[in-house]
Amino acid sequence: MPKLRLSAVSYLNTKPMLYGLLQSPLADQLELSLDIPSECARKLRDGQVDLALSPVAIIPELRNWHLVSDYCIGAVGAVKTVSIFSEVPLREVQAVFLDHHSRSSVALTKVLMRDYWRQEVVFLPAQEGYIDQIQAGRAGVVIGDRTIGLEQRFPYVYDLSEAWYNFTGYPFVFAAWISTRELPPAFTEVFNEALAAGIAAIPQLKYLLPSPHPDFDVETYLTRYISYEFDALKRKGLAKFLAYLQQEVAATSV
């Protein structure tokens, strides 16, 4: 039986779920690759993997899609590692670099700028090293482990998940386990059990996951800011976000 091809995000917040999978009976059945979020989404869309912890912003581009798991990468309010960083207040920002690692956060930034902050800015594609170009009226979306410590460098930090929560009252789902074909229920059951076991091991995993910054507490981040359960409120938040994406598609196609 061929192994199931799986792409997972390479960031710190995914490590508990990866730990659970690698400790489970499924470990030998998976062909695992670790990728930046935008690459997880691309591989899923292009059929290079069977299952991915993918940015949810890819969903409108998928012909068939299935939410596989009861777990995700989400947040209720602030998430700490997905923000707009700026040298000036948001109202003075004229352009925003969009992190090339991201799909969901890029889309979320556009939604918030248009419908929450109601501010017109120029969106700039970002490449490696763009953080050093964040200055004056140019802000930047930065996601993942690279954000850690940046709040000490930039005086203005706008947490995108917190802004979404203030805007809608819903949690935000950045990435979910998505497949482009229906997977056997028996697999899904064991998959969920493995993810749950990994998340439950966070108090022990903090000793295996070194902090990327002296002022950054791994356990606090993984338990207080990352919310893994893909519950009813997160599903409603996801549906609302996808509806905003559809509005954007409709607006640009007129």
WOHU-V313289 format. One record per pair of residues at least 4 apart in sequence whose ideal C-beta (glycine too) atoms are under 8 Angstrom apart, sorted by sequence separation. I is the first residue (numbers start at 1). J is the second residue. D is the distance in whole Angstrom. If there is no record, write none. Layout:
i=I j=J d=D
i=I j=J d=D
//
This chain:
i=9 j=13 d=8
i=10 j=14 d=7
i=11 j=15 d=8
i=14 j=18 d=6
i=15 j=19 d=6
i=16 j=20 d=7
i=17 j=21 d=7
i=18 j=22 d=6
i=19 j=23 d=6
i=20 j=24 d=6
i=23 j=27 d=7
i=25 j=29 d=8
i=26 j=30 d=6
i=35 j=39 d=4
i=36 j=40 d=7
i=37 j=41 d=7
i=38 j=42 d=6
i=39 j=43 d=6
i=40 j=44 d=7
i=41 j=45 d=6
i=42 j=46 d=6
i=44 j=48 d=8
i=54 j=58 d=5
i=58 j=62 d=6
i=75 j=79 d=4
i=86 j=90 d=7
i=88 j=92 d=4
i=89 j=93 d=8
i=98 j=102 d=7
i=102 j=106 d=5
i=103 j=107 d=7
i=104 j=108 d=6
i=105 j=109 d=6
i=106 j=110 d=7
i=107 j=111 d=7
i=108 j=112 d=6
i=109 j=113 d=6
i=110 j=114 d=6
i=111 j=115 d=6
i=112 j=116 d=4
i=113 j=117 d=5
i=114 j=118 d=7
i=126 j=130 d=4
i=129 j=133 d=8
i=130 j=134 d=7
i=134 j=138 d=6
i=142 j=146 d=6
i=143 j=147 d=7
i=146 j=150 d=7
i=147 j=151 d=8
i=149 j=153 d=7
i=150 j=154 d=6
i=159 j=163 d=7
i=160 j=164 d=6
i=161 j=165 d=6
i=162 j=166 d=6
i=163 j=167 d=6
i=164 j=168 d=6
i=165 j=169 d=7
i=179 j=183 d=6
i=183 j=187 d=5
i=184 j=188 d=7
i=185 j=189 d=6
i=186 j=190 d=7
i=187 j=191 d=6
i=188 j=192 d=6
i=189 j=193 d=7
i=190 j=194 d=6
i=191 j=195 d=7
i=192 j=196 d=6
i=193 j=197 d=6
i=194 j=198 d=7
i=195 j=199 d=6
i=196 j=200 d=6
i=197 j=201 d=7
i=201 j=205 d=5
i=202 j=206 d=7
i=204 j=208 d=8
i=205 j=209 d=6
i=212 j=216 d=6
i=217 j=221 d=6
i=218 j=222 d=6
i=219 j=223 d=6
i=220 j=224 d=5
i=221 j=225 d=5
i=222 j=226 d=5
i=230 j=234 d=5
i=231 j=235 d=7
i=232 j=236 d=6
i=233 j=237 d=6
i=234 j=238 d=6
i=235 j=239 d=7
i=236 j=240 d=6
i=237 j=241 d=6
i=238 j=242 d=6
i=239 j=243 d=6
i=240 j=244 d=7
i=241 j=245 d=7
i=242 j=246 d=7
i=243 j=247 d=7
i=244 j=248 d=7
i=245 j=249 d=7
i=246 j=250 d=6
i=247 j=251 d=6
i=248 j=252 d=6
i=249 j=253 d=6
i=250 j=254 d=7
i=9 j=14 d=4
i=21 j=26 d=6
i=22 j=27 d=5
i=35 j=40 d=5
i=43 j=48 d=4
i=44 j=49 d=6
i=88 j=93 d=6
i=111 j=116 d=7
i=112 j=117 d=6
i=113 j=118 d=8
i=133 j=138 d=6
i=134 j=139 d=6
i=142 j=147 d=5
i=158 j=163 d=6
i=165 j=170 d=7
i=183 j=188 d=6
i=211 j=216 d=5
i=216 j=221 d=7
i=220 j=225 d=7
i=221 j=226 d=7
i=229 j=234 d=7
i=230 j=235 d=7
i=8 j=14 d=6
i=21 j=27 d=6
i=42 j=48 d=8
i=43 j=49 d=5
i=59 j=65 d=6
i=84 j=90 d=7
i=99 j=105 d=6
i=113 j=119 d=5
i=134 j=140 d=4
i=151 j=157 d=5
i=164 j=170 d=7
i=165 j=171 d=7
i=211 j=217 d=7
i=44 j=51 d=8
i=75 j=82 d=8
i=86 j=93 d=6
i=99 j=106 d=7
i=113 j=120 d=8
i=133 j=140 d=7
i=150 j=157 d=8
i=165 j=172 d=7
i=198 j=205 d=8
i=211 j=218 d=5
i=227 j=234 d=7
i=35 j=43 d=7
i=44 j=52 d=4
i=98 j=106 d=5
i=113 j=121 d=6
i=142 j=150 d=6
i=164 j=172 d=5
i=183 j=191 d=8
i=210 j=218 d=8
i=8 j=17 d=7
i=21 j=30 d=7
i=40 j=49 d=8
i=43 j=52 d=6
i=84 j=93 d=8
i=131 j=140 d=6
i=209 j=218 d=5
i=8 j=18 d=6
i=33 j=43 d=8
i=44 j=54 d=5
i=130 j=140 d=6
i=161 j=171 d=8
i=21 j=32 d=8
i=41 j=52 d=7
i=98 j=109 d=7
i=131 j=142 d=6
i=161 j=172 d=5
i=40 j=52 d=5
i=84 j=96 d=7
i=160 j=172 d=8
i=206 j=218 d=5
i=40 j=53 d=6
i=41 j=54 d=5
i=45 j=58 d=6
i=96 j=109 d=7
i=110 j=123 d=7
i=161 j=174 d=8
i=205 j=218 d=8
i=206 j=219 d=4
i=18 j=32 d=8
i=40 j=54 d=5
i=41 j=55 d=5
i=44 j=58 d=6
i=109 j=123 d=8
i=124 j=138 d=7
i=126 j=140 d=7
i=177 j=191 d=8
i=40 j=55 d=7
i=126 j=141 d=8
i=131 j=146 d=7
i=18 j=34 d=8
i=33 j=49 d=7
i=41 j=57 d=7
i=45 j=61 d=6
i=203 j=219 d=7
i=206 j=222 d=8
i=37 j=54 d=8
i=38 j=55 d=7
i=41 j=58 d=4
i=45 j=62 d=6
i=51 j=68 d=6
i=96 j=113 d=7
i=139 j=156 d=8
i=202 j=219 d=6
i=205 j=222 d=8
i=37 j=55 d=5
i=44 j=62 d=7
i=131 j=150 d=7
i=141 j=160 d=7
i=53 j=73 d=7
i=82 j=102 d=8
i=134 j=154 d=7
i=202 j=222 d=5
i=202 j=223 d=6
i=82 j=105 d=5
i=6 j=30 d=5
i=8 j=32 d=7
i=10 j=34 d=4
i=4 j=29 d=6
i=6 j=31 d=7
i=7 j=32 d=8
i=8 j=33 d=7
i=9 j=34 d=7
i=10 j=35 d=6
i=84 j=109 d=7
i=96 j=121 d=5
i=98 j=123 d=6
i=100 j=125 d=7
i=3 j=29 d=6
i=4 j=30 d=6
i=5 j=31 d=5
i=6 j=32 d=5
i=7 j=33 d=5
i=8 j=34 d=6
i=9 j=35 d=7
i=10 j=36 d=6
i=11 j=37 d=8
i=82 j=108 d=8
i=93 j=119 d=7
i=95 j=121 d=6
i=96 j=122 d=7
i=98 j=124 d=7
i=100 j=126 d=5
i=3 j=30 d=6
i=4 j=31 d=7
i=6 j=33 d=7
i=7 j=34 d=8
i=8 j=35 d=7
i=9 j=36 d=7
i=90 j=117 d=6
i=94 j=121 d=6
i=95 j=122 d=4
i=96 j=123 d=6
i=97 j=124 d=5
i=98 j=125 d=6
i=99 j=126 d=6
i=100 j=127 d=6
i=1 j=29 d=8
i=3 j=31 d=4
i=5 j=33 d=8
i=7 j=35 d=5
i=9 j=37 d=5
i=91 j=119 d=7
i=93 j=121 d=6
i=94 j=122 d=7
i=95 j=123 d=7
i=96 j=124 d=7
i=97 j=125 d=8
i=98 j=126 d=6
i=100 j=128 d=8
i=90 j=119 d=7
i=95 j=124 d=5
i=97 j=126 d=4
i=199 j=228 d=5
i=100 j=130 d=8
i=9 j=40 d=6
i=99 j=130 d=8
i=7 j=39 d=7
i=8 j=40 d=7
i=109 j=141 d=5
i=7 j=40 d=5
i=97 j=130 d=5
i=195 j=228 d=8
i=106 j=141 d=6
i=7 j=43 d=5
i=17 j=53 d=7
i=97 j=133 d=7
i=105 j=141 d=6
i=7 j=44 d=7
i=97 j=134 d=7
i=105 j=143 d=5
i=14 j=53 d=6
i=102 j=141 d=7
i=7 j=48 d=8
i=97 j=138 d=7
i=99 j=140 d=7
i=102 j=143 d=5
i=7 j=49 d=4
i=95 j=137 d=7
i=96 j=138 d=7
i=97 j=139 d=7
i=99 j=141 d=5
i=101 j=143 d=6
i=5 j=48 d=7
i=6 j=49 d=6
i=94 j=137 d=4
i=95 j=138 d=5
i=96 j=139 d=5
i=97 j=140 d=4
i=98 j=141 d=5
i=99 j=142 d=6
i=101 j=144 d=6
i=5 j=49 d=4
i=6 j=50 d=7
i=7 j=51 d=8
i=8 j=52 d=7
i=9 j=53 d=5
i=93 j=137 d=6
i=94 j=138 d=7
i=95 j=139 d=7
i=96 j=140 d=7
i=97 j=141 d=7
i=99 j=143 d=5
i=5 j=50 d=5
i=6 j=51 d=5
i=7 j=52 d=4
i=8 j=53 d=5
i=58 j=103 d=6
i=92 j=137 d=6
i=93 j=138 d=8
i=96 j=141 d=6
i=101 j=146 d=8
i=4 j=50 d=5
i=5 j=51 d=7
i=6 j=52 d=7
i=7 j=53 d=7
i=57 j=103 d=4
i=85 j=131 d=8
i=93 j=139 d=5
i=117 j=163 d=8
i=4 j=51 d=6
i=7 j=54 d=7
i=55 j=102 d=7
i=57 j=104 d=4
i=87 j=134 d=7
i=116 j=163 d=6
i=55 j=103 d=4
i=56 j=104 d=5
i=86 j=134 d=7
i=87 j=135 d=6
i=88 j=136 d=7
i=112 j=160 d=7
i=116 j=164 d=8
i=54 j=103 d=8
i=55 j=104 d=4
i=57 j=106 d=7
i=85 j=134 d=6
i=87 j=136 d=6
i=88 j=137 d=6
i=90 j=139 d=7
i=55 j=105 d=8
i=57 j=107 d=4
i=116 j=166 d=8
i=57 j=108 d=8
i=88 j=139 d=8
i=109 j=160 d=6
i=112 j=163 d=5
i=116 j=167 d=4
i=87 j=139 d=8
i=108 j=160 d=5
i=112 j=164 d=7
i=115 j=167 d=7
i=86 j=139 d=4
i=17 j=71 d=7
i=85 j=139 d=6
i=86 j=140 d=8
i=176 j=230 d=7
i=84 j=139 d=5
i=85 j=140 d=6
i=105 j=160 d=6
i=112 j=167 d=7
i=84 j=140 d=7
i=108 j=164 d=6
i=171 j=227 d=6
i=84 j=141 d=6
i=85 j=142 d=6
i=173 j=230 d=7
i=83 j=141 d=7
i=14 j=73 d=7
i=82 j=141 d=8
i=83 j=142 d=6
i=13 j=73 d=6
i=82 j=142 d=8
i=82 j=143 d=5
i=173 j=234 d=5
i=38 j=100 d=7
i=41 j=103 d=5
i=81 j=143 d=7
i=82 j=144 d=8
i=85 j=147 d=8
i=171 j=233 d=6
i=172 j=234 d=8
i=176 j=238 d=7
i=38 j=101 d=6
i=81 j=144 d=6
i=149 j=212 d=8
i=152 j=215 d=8
i=170 j=233 d=6
i=171 j=234 d=5
i=9 j=73 d=7
i=37 j=101 d=6
i=38 j=102 d=6
i=81 j=145 d=7
i=83 j=147 d=6
i=108 j=172 d=7
i=148 j=212 d=5
i=149 j=213 d=4
i=170 j=234 d=8
i=173 j=237 d=6
i=36 j=101 d=4
i=37 j=102 d=6
i=38 j=103 d=5
i=82 j=147 d=7
i=85 j=150 d=6
i=148 j=213 d=5
i=172 j=237 d=6
i=173 j=238 d=5
i=37 j=103 d=6
i=81 j=147 d=5
i=85 j=151 d=8
i=90 j=156 d=7
i=149 j=215 d=7
i=170 j=236 d=6
i=171 j=237 d=5
i=37 j=104 d=7
i=80 j=147 d=7
i=81 j=148 d=7
i=83 j=150 d=8
i=87 j=154 d=6
i=89 j=156 d=6
i=145 j=212 d=6
i=149 j=216 d=7
i=170 j=237 d=3
i=13 j=81 d=7
i=83 j=151 d=8
i=85 j=153 d=8
i=86 j=154 d=6
i=87 j=155 d=7
i=88 j=156 d=7
i=90 j=158 d=6
i=148 j=216 d=5
i=173 j=241 d=7
i=85 j=154 d=4
i=86 j=155 d=8
i=87 j=156 d=7
i=104 j=173 d=8
i=105 j=174 d=7
i=168 j=237 d=7
i=172 j=241 d=7
i=11 j=81 d=8
i=86 j=156 d=4
i=104 j=174 d=5
i=170 j=240 d=6
i=85 j=156 d=7
i=86 j=157 d=8
i=104 j=175 d=7
i=85 j=157 d=6
i=86 j=158 d=7
i=168 j=240 d=6
i=84 j=157 d=7
i=164 j=237 d=8
i=83 j=157 d=5
i=84 j=158 d=4
i=83 j=158 d=6
i=83 j=159 d=5
i=84 j=160 d=7
i=82 j=159 d=7
i=83 j=160 d=6
i=164 j=241 d=8
i=82 j=160 d=5
i=80 j=159 d=7
i=82 j=161 d=6
i=79 j=159 d=6
i=78 j=159 d=5
i=79 j=160 d=8
i=79 j=161 d=4
i=78 j=161 d=6
i=79 j=162 d=7
i=77 j=161 d=7
i=78 j=162 d=4
i=77 j=162 d=5
i=75 j=161 d=4
i=78 j=165 d=8
i=77 j=165 d=5
i=76 j=165 d=7
i=75 j=165 d=8
i=82 j=174 d=7
i=79 j=172 d=7
i=77 j=171 d=8
i=76 j=171 d=4
i=79 j=174 d=8
i=75 j=171 d=6
i=74 j=171 d=5
i=75 j=172 d=6
i=74 j=172 d=6
i=74 j=173 d=5
i=75 j=174 d=7
i=73 j=173 d=7
i=74 j=174 d=7
i=72 j=173 d=5
i=73 j=174 d=5
i=72 j=174 d=8
i=73 j=175 d=4
i=72 j=175 d=6
i=73 j=176 d=8
i=72 j=176 d=4
i=72 j=177 d=7
i=37 j=143 d=7
i=71 j=177 d=7
i=37 j=144 d=8
i=69 j=176 d=7
i=36 j=144 d=8
i=69 j=177 d=4
i=67 j=176 d=6
i=68 j=177 d=4
i=67 j=177 d=7
i=68 j=178 d=7
i=67 j=178 d=6
i=68 j=179 d=5
i=66 j=178 d=7
i=65 j=178 d=6
i=66 j=179 d=5
i=65 j=179 d=7
i=66 j=180 d=7
i=65 j=180 d=6
i=66 j=181 d=7
i=68 j=183 d=6
i=62 j=178 d=8
i=64 j=180 d=5
i=66 j=182 d=6
i=56 j=173 d=5
i=63 j=180 d=8
i=64 j=181 d=7
i=66 j=183 d=7
i=56 j=174 d=7
i=62 j=180 d=6
i=55 j=174 d=7
i=56 j=175 d=6
i=59 j=178 d=7
i=69 j=188 d=7
i=55 j=175 d=5
i=56 j=176 d=6
i=58 j=178 d=8
i=68 j=188 d=6
i=54 j=175 d=6
i=71 j=192 d=7
i=53 j=175 d=5
i=54 j=176 d=7
i=56 j=178 d=8
i=69 j=191 d=6
i=70 j=192 d=5
i=53 j=176 d=7
i=54 j=177 d=8
i=68 j=191 d=7
i=69 j=192 d=6
i=53 j=177 d=6
i=54 j=178 d=5
i=71 j=195 d=5
i=52 j=177 d=7
i=70 j=195 d=8
i=71 j=196 d=7
i=51 j=177 d=6
i=52 j=178 d=6
i=69 j=195 d=6
i=70 j=196 d=8
i=51 j=178 d=7
i=52 j=179 d=8
i=51 j=179 d=5
i=71 j=199 d=7
i=50 j=179 d=6
i=115 j=244 d=7
i=50 j=180 d=8
i=111 j=241 d=7
i=50 j=181 d=7
i=12 j=144 d=8
i=51 j=183 d=7
i=11 j=144 d=4
i=12 j=145 d=5
i=47 j=180 d=7
i=50 j=183 d=8
i=108 j=241 d=7
i=111 j=244 d=5
i=11 j=145 d=5
i=44 j=178 d=6
i=107 j=241 d=8
i=111 j=245 d=7
i=114 j=248 d=8
i=9 j=144 d=8
i=40 j=175 d=7
i=44 j=179 d=8
i=44 j=180 d=6
i=37 j=174 d=8
i=111 j=248 d=7
i=37 j=175 d=6
i=107 j=245 d=6
i=110 j=248 d=7
i=81 j=221 d=8
i=80 j=221 d=6
i=107 j=248 d=8
i=81 j=225 d=8
i=80 j=225 d=5
i=79 j=225 d=5
i=78 j=225 d=6
i=79 j=226 d=7
i=75 j=225 d=6
i=75 j=226 d=6
i=76 j=227 d=5
i=74 j=226 d=7
i=75 j=227 d=5
i=73 j=226 d=7
i=74 j=227 d=5
i=74 j=228 d=7
i=73 j=228 d=7
i=74 j=229 d=8
i=72 j=228 d=7
i=74 j=230 d=7
i=71 j=228 d=5
i=72 j=229 d=8
i=76 j=233 d=8
i=71 j=229 d=7
i=72 j=230 d=4
i=70 j=229 d=7
i=71 j=230 d=6
i=70 j=230 d=5
i=74 j=234 d=5
i=26 j=187 d=8
i=69 j=230 d=7
i=72 j=234 d=7
i=67 j=230 d=7
i=74 j=237 d=8
i=26 j=190 d=6
i=25 j=190 d=6
i=26 j=191 d=6
i=9 j=175 d=6
i=24 j=190 d=7
i=26 j=194 d=6
i=24 j=193 d=7
i=21 j=191 d=8
i=24 j=194 d=4
i=23 j=194 d=7
i=21 j=194 d=5
i=24 j=197 d=7
i=20 j=194 d=4
i=21 j=195 d=7
i=23 j=197 d=7
i=20 j=195 d=5
i=23 j=198 d=7
i=20 j=196 d=7
i=20 j=197 d=4
i=21 j=198 d=7
i=17 j=195 d=5
i=20 j=198 d=2
i=4 j=183 d=8
i=19 j=198 d=4
i=20 j=199 d=7
i=18 j=198 d=7
i=17 j=198 d=5
i=20 j=201 d=7
i=16 j=198 d=4
i=17 j=199 d=7
i=19 j=201 d=6
i=56 j=238 d=6
i=60 j=242 d=7
i=4 j=187 d=8
i=16 j=199 d=5
i=59 j=242 d=6
i=16 j=201 d=7
i=56 j=241 d=7
i=60 j=245 d=6
i=16 j=202 d=5
i=19 j=205 d=6
i=56 j=242 d=7
i=60 j=246 d=7
i=57 j=245 d=7
i=16 j=205 d=6
i=60 j=249 d=7
i=15 j=205 d=7
i=15 j=209 d=6
i=12 j=209 d=7
i=12 j=212 d=7
i=12 j=218 d=7
i=16 j=222 d=6
i=13 j=221 d=7
i=12 j=221 d=7
i=13 j=222 d=7
i=12 j=222 d=8
i=17 j=228 d=7
i=16 j=228 d=8
i=13 j=226 d=5
//
